Amino acid sequence: PAAGTVVSKYGKQMHPDLNIPVINNGIKIRTQPDSSVKAVEKGVVVFASDFRSYGQTVIVEHGGESYSVYGLLGTILVSEGDKVETGKELGRTSSENGAQIYFEFRNQGRTENPLNWLKE
């Protein structure tokens, strides 16, 4: 969804500060400030607003109970109900240093490894 480096991996990981195992449902990608965040697959925007610890978040439904989640955005550029194509810009990262996004993919209520949806 954005050019950058994966800094938090999917699945069971050791928490860096607490030294205990945690389960990550998605990944975090460090990007350049004010970078474009794009849809990984076509679908319909079902949520576009602030959401708990995810901050500015966009959720796209892809049909068949599949959803992609894009969190920690600096700016949202779509609205609920918008139809989006693969590669459509959904938002932009924060304009601050250390900008990153959260990316999660869900299929039939279960998370999937989001790396399967990323291009090299």
VENJO-V771081 format. One record per backbone hydrogen bond with DSSP energy under -0.5 kcal/mol. NH is the residue of the N-H (numbers start at 1). CO is the residue of the C=O. If there is no record, write none. Layout:
BEGIN
((NH	CO) (NH	CO))
END
This chain:
BEGIN
((5	30) (7	28) (8	28) (11	24) (13	22) (15	20) (19	15) (22	13) (24	11) (24	22) (25	23) (27	103) (28	8) (29	101) (30	5) (31	99) (34	94) (35	32) (37	91) (38	1) (39	88) (43	84) (44	61) (45	82) (46	44) (46	59) (47	59) (49	57) (51	55) (54	51) (55	52) (56	73) (57	49) (58	70) (59	47) (60	68) (61	44) (62	66) (63	66) (66	63) (67	106) (68	60) (69	104) (70	58) (71	69) (71	102) (72	54) (73	56) (74	92) (75	92) (77	90) (78	90) (81	45) (82	79) (84	43) (87	39) (88	85) (90	37) (91	37) (92	75) (93	35) (99	96) (101	29) (102	71) (103	27) (104	69) (105	112) (106	67) (107	110) (108	65) (109	65) (110	107) (112	105) (116	113) (117	114) (118	115))
END
